[in-house]
Amino acid sequence: MSISDEIEKLKALYEAGTLSREEFELAKHQVLSGTARSDNLEELRIQNQIAQLDREWELERENYMATGKYGCKYIPGKVESLIGGIFIVCFGIFWTFTAASMTGFGAVGSLGFF
């Protein structure tokens, strides 16, 4: 691969957002000085893809955070999730029995619970 081909490859990686400006300049300098090989560029590309995945996960992670009393965000723990789930299930059961007892219809009302 010629030097111009490697620089074009680096430019494409930079424009795609895979390489940062500093990484692009460093890799370009290595290509021009003759110290870079294509396997080094491939390794650099893979490392940058991993870093990009980490950045994307950090942004996605914020969607799953809960907001605290004073506006700070945190990731809910197992205990909090379990307590919330139990509360929702109990409320759903209560609501179902209450609605069934008001109408007298349905499986719950016909069983004679209310």
N, CA, C and O of each residue as an XYZ file, in Angstrom:
456
protein
N       0.853     -1.171      0.000
C       0.000      0.000      0.000
C       0.898      1.234      0.000
O       1.857      1.308      0.768
N       0.591      2.189     -0.851
C       1.406      3.395     -0.956
C       1.073      4.368      0.172
O       0.076      4.219      0.879
N       1.931      5.358      0.313
C       1.739      6.358      1.369
C       0.442      7.130      1.139
O      -0.297      7.401      2.086
N       0.171      7.479     -0.095
C      -1.065      8.236     -0.369
C      -2.309      7.398     -0.070
O      -3.319      7.933      0.387
N      -2.242      6.089     -0.325
C      -3.375      5.214     -0.003
C      -3.603      5.153      1.508
O      -4.741      5.189      1.974
N      -2.513      5.060      2.263
C      -2.648      5.004      3.722
C      -3.184      6.315      4.280
O      -3.988      6.314      5.212
N      -2.738      7.436      3.709
C      -3.246      8.731      4.182
C      -4.721      8.880      3.817
O      -5.488      9.428      4.609
N      -5.133      8.416      2.662
C      -6.548      8.444      2.292
C      -7.381      7.579      3.231
O      -8.497      7.944      3.601
N      -6.828      6.430      3.611
C      -7.514      5.548      4.554
C      -7.666      6.233      5.906
O      -8.725      6.162      6.529
N      -6.607      6.896      6.357
C      -6.674      7.640      7.616
C      -7.698      8.766      7.538
O      -8.460      8.992      8.478
N      -7.709      9.470      6.407
C      -8.652     10.574      6.231
C     -10.092     10.066      6.279
O     -10.962     10.708      6.867
N     -10.336      8.922      5.665
C     -11.683      8.341      5.697
C     -12.076      7.961      7.120
O     -13.220      8.165      7.524
N     -11.130      7.409      7.882
C     -11.419      7.057      9.278
C     -11.700      8.308     10.103
O     -12.590      8.316     10.954
N     -10.933      9.365      9.842
C     -11.136     10.617     10.574
C     -12.498     11.231     10.241
O     -13.210     11.682     11.139
N     -12.858     11.250      8.973
C     -14.135     11.831      8.564
C     -15.322     11.004      9.038
O     -16.415     11.536      9.230
N     -15.111      9.696      9.230
C     -16.183      8.841      9.735
C     -16.350      8.985     11.249
O     -17.314      8.481     11.825
N     -15.407      9.675     11.885
C     -15.497      9.868     13.333
C     -14.824      8.777     14.124
O     -14.914      8.763     15.351
N     -14.148      7.859     13.455
C     -13.474      6.771     14.147
C     -12.198      7.260     14.813
O     -11.848      6.800     15.900
N     -11.503      8.187     14.169
C     -10.269      8.747     14.718
C     -10.515     10.161     15.203
O     -11.234     10.928     14.562
N      -9.918     10.507     16.338
C      -9.969     11.892     16.787
C      -8.925     12.690     16.007
O      -8.115     12.119     15.277
N      -8.949     13.996     16.166
C      -7.999     14.855     15.433
C      -6.563     14.520     15.815
O      -5.694     14.446     14.947
N      -6.306     14.314     17.110
C      -4.952     14.001     17.571
C      -4.484     12.654     17.028
O      -3.341     12.506     16.595
N      -5.383     11.678     17.059
C      -5.024     10.352     16.558
C      -4.750     10.391     15.056
O      -3.844      9.720     14.562
N      -5.535     11.174     14.344
C      -5.333     11.319     12.908
C      -3.962     11.930     12.619
O      -3.222     11.436     11.769
N      -3.632     13.003     13.328
C      -2.344     13.668     13.114
C      -1.178     12.741     13.467
O      -0.177     12.714     12.752
N      -1.294     11.988     14.551
C      -0.236     11.070     14.954
C      -0.040      9.971     13.911
O       1.090      9.672     13.525
N      -1.130      9.378     13.460
C      -1.038      8.308     12.465
C      -0.499      8.839     11.141
O       0.282      8.164     10.470
N      -0.914     10.045     10.767
C      -0.422     10.638      9.526
C       1.083     10.886      9.620
O       1.823     10.637      8.668
N       1.524     11.375     10.769
C       2.956     11.602     10.979
C       3.731     10.291     10.890
O       4.815     10.249     10.309
N       3.185      9.227     11.460
C       3.851      7.925     11.398
C       3.927      7.412      9.962
O       4.938      6.840      9.556
N       2.865      7.616      9.202
C       2.866      7.173      7.805
C       3.915      7.945      7.015
O       4.680      7.364      6.246
N       3.945      9.264      7.214
C       4.890     10.092      6.461
C       6.340      9.825      6.861
O       7.244      9.936      6.032
N       6.562      9.478      8.109
C       7.928      9.196      8.542
C       8.331      7.755      8.249
O       9.494      7.389      8.415
N       7.378      6.941      7.815
C       7.687      5.560      7.444
C       7.690      4.586      8.606
O       8.123      3.445      8.445
N       7.222      5.003      9.769
C       7.229      4.110     10.926
C       5.929      3.340     11.089
O       5.858      2.413     11.895
N       4.913      3.706     10.344
C       3.617      3.042     10.502
C       3.470      1.938      9.465
O       3.938      2.051      8.333
N       2.813      0.883      9.882
C       2.456     -0.197      8.970
C       0.942     -0.323      9.006
O       0.294      0.197      9.913
N       0.388     -1.001      8.039
C      -1.071     -1.107      7.961
C      -1.656     -1.869      9.139
O      -2.797     -1.612      9.523
N      -0.895     -2.815      9.733
C      -1.423     -3.515     10.901
C      -1.513     -2.591     12.108
O      -2.391     -2.770     12.952
N      -0.615     -1.596     12.208
C      -0.730     -0.602     13.268
C      -1.980      0.246     13.065
O      -2.664      0.598     14.026
N      -2.268      0.566     11.825
C      -3.469      1.344     11.535
C      -4.721      0.545     11.866
O      -5.700      1.092     12.373
N      -4.685     -0.743     11.579
C      -5.840     -1.596     11.888
C      -6.049     -1.683     13.396
O      -7.180     -1.632     13.879
N      -4.956     -1.814     14.129
C      -5.053     -1.864     15.593
C      -5.597     -0.544     16.131
O      -6.431     -0.541     17.036
N      -5.138      0.565     15.588
C      -5.624      1.879     15.991
C      -7.111      2.032     15.679
O      -7.859      2.597     16.477
N      -7.537      1.535     14.528
C      -8.945      1.604     14.148
C      -9.810      0.798     15.108
O     -10.884      1.250     15.505
N      -9.351     -0.385     15.481
C     -10.112     -1.226     16.411
C     -10.208     -0.566     17.780
O     -11.271     -0.573     18.401
N      -9.103      0.003     18.252
C      -9.129      0.690     19.547
C     -10.088      1.873     19.521
O     -10.787      2.129     20.501
N     -10.123      2.578     18.426
C     -11.030      3.716     18.322
C     -12.483      3.280     18.223
O     -13.368      3.971     18.728
N     -12.745      2.150     17.584
C     -14.112      1.644     17.543
C     -14.578      1.255     18.941
O     -15.732      1.488     19.300
N     -13.694      0.669     19.720
C     -14.037      0.312     21.100
C     -14.315      1.571     21.914
O     -15.272      1.616     22.687
N     -13.479      2.592     21.740
C     -13.697      3.850     22.455
C     -15.014      4.494     22.027
O     -15.721      5.070     22.855
N     -15.344      4.402     20.749
C     -16.607      4.959     20.264
C     -17.797      4.206     20.862
O     -18.800      4.822     21.223
N     -17.692      2.884     20.968
C     -18.758      2.112     21.607
C     -18.927      2.509     23.061
O     -20.051      2.586     23.556
N     -17.815      2.763     23.757
C     -17.894      3.210     25.144
C     -18.609      4.558     25.251
O     -19.436      4.756     26.141
N     -18.290      5.481     24.348
C     -18.955      6.784     24.374
C     -20.446      6.652     24.086
O     -21.265      7.311     24.727
N     -20.800      5.801     23.122
C     -22.217      5.597     22.800
C     -22.956      4.967     23.975
O     -24.104      5.324     24.241
N     -22.314      4.030     24.684
C     -22.962      3.401     25.832
C     -23.178      4.411     26.955
O     -24.211      4.382     27.625
N     -22.212      5.302     27.164
C     -22.381      6.319     28.197
C     -23.599      7.194     27.902
O     -24.340      7.558     28.815
N     -23.806      7.530     26.633
C     -24.987      8.319     26.267
C     -26.268      7.502     26.425
O     -27.272      8.024     26.910
N     -26.252      6.237     26.025
C     -27.425      5.372     26.131
C     -27.758      5.075     27.595
O     -28.927      4.950     27.962
N     -26.732      4.965     28.414
C     -26.891      4.626     29.833
C     -27.746      5.662     30.564
O     -28.477      5.327     31.496
N     -27.648      6.911     30.140
C     -28.429      7.960     30.795
C     -29.926      7.740     30.645
O     -30.698      8.213     31.479
N     -30.362      7.030     29.596
C     -31.786      6.741     29.416
C     -32.313      5.800     30.490
O     -33.513      5.797     30.767
N     -31.449      5.007     31.096
C     -31.867      4.011     32.071
C     -31.675      4.481     33.508
O     -31.917      3.719     34.444
N     -31.251      5.703     33.692
C     -31.014      6.221     35.039
C     -32.304      6.787     35.629
O     -33.172      7.288     34.915
N     -32.397      6.692     36.936
C     -33.526      7.283     37.660
C     -33.087      8.637     38.203
O     -31.900      8.869     38.431
N     -34.039      9.517     38.407
C     -33.745     10.840     38.942
C     -34.106     10.864     40.415
O     -35.210     10.481     40.803
N     -33.173     11.313     41.223
C     -33.377     11.364     42.667
C     -34.224     12.545     43.093
O     -34.710     13.315     42.265
N     -34.389     12.672     44.383
C     -35.235     13.706     44.965
C     -34.760     15.117     44.592
O     -35.576     16.014     44.379
N     -33.449     15.308     44.517
C     -32.896     16.628     44.246
C     -32.382     16.767     42.813
O     -31.599     17.671     42.520
N     -32.815     15.885     41.928
C     -32.471     16.002     40.518
C     -31.219     15.277     40.085
O     -30.884     15.295     38.901
N     -30.512     14.636     41.008
C     -29.308     13.904     40.602
C     -29.720     12.548     40.019
O     -30.697     11.941     40.456
N     -28.952     12.086     39.022
C     -29.279     10.832     38.358
C     -28.435      9.703     38.935
O     -27.279      9.905     39.306
N     -29.025      8.510     39.005
C     -28.327      7.331     39.503
C     -28.928      6.098     38.855
O     -30.031      6.141     38.310
N     -28.196      5.008     38.920
C     -28.693      3.733     38.404
C     -29.371      3.003     39.559
O     -28.750      2.788     40.600
N     -30.635      2.618     39.392
C     -31.349      1.931     40.473
C     -30.681      0.601     40.816
O     -30.163     -0.096     39.945
N     -30.707      0.272     42.096
C     -30.143     -0.990     42.550
C     -31.154     -2.117     42.480
O     -32.315     -1.905     42.132
N     -30.704     -3.318     42.813
C     -31.579     -4.490     42.768
C     -32.710     -4.386     43.787
O     -33.853     -4.736     43.492
N     -32.393     -3.911     44.973
C     -33.399     -3.832     46.041
C     -34.490     -2.826     45.675
O     -35.678     -3.094     45.855
N     -34.078     -1.668     45.161
C     -35.065     -0.658     44.772
C     -35.971     -1.177     43.664
O     -37.179     -0.941     43.685
N     -35.398     -1.876     42.708
C     -36.194     -2.435     41.609
C     -37.161     -3.492     42.114
O     -38.308     -3.542     41.670
N     -36.719     -4.330     43.027
C     -37.572     -5.376     43.594
C     -38.729     -4.772     44.374
O     -39.871     -5.211     44.233
N     -38.442     -3.772     45.192
C     -39.498     -3.116     45.972
C     -40.504     -2.443     45.041
O     -41.712     -2.551     45.252
N     -40.011     -1.749     44.011
C     -40.906     -1.112     43.051
C     -41.767     -2.123     42.311
O     -42.956     -1.888     42.099
N     -41.179     -3.245     41.915
C     -41.935     -4.290     41.219
C     -43.004     -4.900     42.104
O     -44.130     -5.115     41.655
N     -42.669     -5.183     43.359
C     -43.654     -5.746     44.297
C     -44.804     -4.758     44.500
O     -45.969     -5.155     44.526
N     -44.479     -3.485     44.641
C     -45.520     -2.466     44.823
C     -46.453     -2.431     43.612
O     -47.672     -2.367     43.773
N     -45.899     -2.471     42.420
C     -46.722     -2.410     41.208
C     -47.616     -3.640     41.086
O     -48.783     -3.512     40.717
N     -47.098     -4.820     41.386
C     -47.895     -6.051     41.309
C     -49.022     -6.024     42.341
O     -50.159     -6.374     42.024
N     -48.715     -5.609     43.576
C     -49.748     -5.546     44.619
C     -50.833     -4.541     44.252
O     -52.018     -4.808     44.450
N     -50.437     -3.392     43.721
C     -51.428     -2.404     43.319
C     -52.280     -2.940     42.177
O     -53.489     -2.709     42.158
N     -51.684     -3.644     41.232
C     -52.442     -4.227     40.129
C     -53.463     -5.244     40.608
O     -54.594     -5.264     40.123
N     -53.072     -6.093     41.560
C     -54.006     -7.080     42.130
C     -55.145     -6.360     42.859
O     -56.312     -6.707     42.683
N     -54.805     -5.359     43.678
C     -55.823     -4.592     44.401
C     -56.801     -3.933     43.418
O     -58.015     -3.977     43.617
N     -56.262     -3.326     42.364
C     -57.103     -2.642     41.384
C     -58.029     -3.625     40.673
O     -59.196     -3.316     40.431
N     -57.513     -4.806     40.340
C     -58.330     -5.818     39.657
C     -59.473     -6.287     40.548
O     -60.612     -6.376     40.091
N     -59.187     -6.588     41.804
C     -60.240     -7.043     42.720
C     -61.255     -5.947     42.988
O     -62.452     -6.220     43.088
N     -60.795     -4.716     43.103
C     -61.721     -3.600     43.343
C     -62.636     -3.394     42.136
O     -63.844     -3.217     42.297
N     -62.077     -3.417     40.944
C     -62.886     -3.223     39.736
C     -63.857     -4.386     39.541
O     -64.995     -4.172     39.122
N     -63.432     -5.595     39.835
C     -64.308     -6.755     39.661
C     -65.439     -6.742     40.678
O     -66.552     -7.158     40.359
N     -65.182     -6.279     41.883
C     -66.236     -6.254     42.896
C     -67.278     -5.177     42.605
O     -68.428     -5.303     43.026
N     -66.892     -4.127     41.895
C     -67.838     -3.071     41.561
C     -68.825     -3.526     40.488
O     -69.992     -3.136     40.522
N     -68.384     -4.328     39.557
C     -69.250     -4.739     38.459
C     -69.936     -6.064     38.742
O     -71.027     -6.307     38.227
N     -69.341     -6.908     39.530
C     -69.908     -8.218     39.798
C     -69.701     -9.189     38.660
O     -70.221    -10.304     38.698
N     -68.957     -8.793     37.658
C     -68.686     -9.654     36.520
C     -67.244    -10.131     36.572
O     -66.433     -9.647     37.360
N     -66.958    -11.073     35.729
C     -65.599    -11.556     35.600
C     -65.329    -12.724     36.512
O     -66.170    -13.094     37.333
N     -64.180    -13.291     36.372
C     -63.810    -14.472     37.130
C     -63.714    -14.196     38.610
O     -64.102    -15.032     39.426
N     -63.204    -13.038     38.966
C     -63.032    -12.721     40.383
C     -64.364    -12.507     41.053
O     -64.584    -12.996     42.161
N     -65.274    -11.774     40.396
C     -66.589    -11.515     40.989
C     -67.437    -12.772     41.077
O     -68.220    -12.915     42.016
N     -67.302    -13.689     40.121
C     -68.112    -14.902     40.132
C     -67.614    -15.918     41.131
O     -68.349    -16.847     41.466
N     -66.407    -15.784     41.617
C     -65.879    -16.711     42.606
C     -66.399    -16.394     44.008
O     -66.254    -17.206     44.921
N     -66.990    -15.247     44.177
C     -67.570    -14.897     45.455
C     -66.589    -14.286     46.423
O     -66.810    -14.319     47.634
N     -65.501    -13.724     45.909
C     -64.546    -13.075     46.815
C     -65.120    -11.817     47.427
O     -64.765    -11.458     48.550
N     -66.020    -11.128     46.696
C     -66.559     -9.870     47.207
C     -68.054     -9.921     47.194
O     -68.709     -8.956     47.588
